[in-house]
């Protein structure tokens, strides 16, 4: 496969993944933290809508959630990395431990498998960070 074909497959995956998240109502992240006041501990939560974006750097693609907002104040949360080397591709990151290193010809199938893994996760496990 050429580099352009791999780029196209990964960018198509980004579109499919965002569509899946919108359809399954997983297009947001819930953040929780505990603030310790003088006598009480207050737990704060907020819910941020996100879009999953692909960023390429040499032979590595990083898929991460990005909050919607002004460009200076955007928050980024890494999902997983796709690493291409010597005709093989490896996924590193969240929910990728069941996908071993594979040949580059199987990229589209493995990305579809990753979408299926994310669909099977309980919603709370996927959106809480």
Helices and strands as residue ranges (DSSP letters): H 3-23, E 28-36, E 41-57, E 60-67, E 76-85, E 88-93, E 102-103, G 104-106, H 107-120, H 123-127
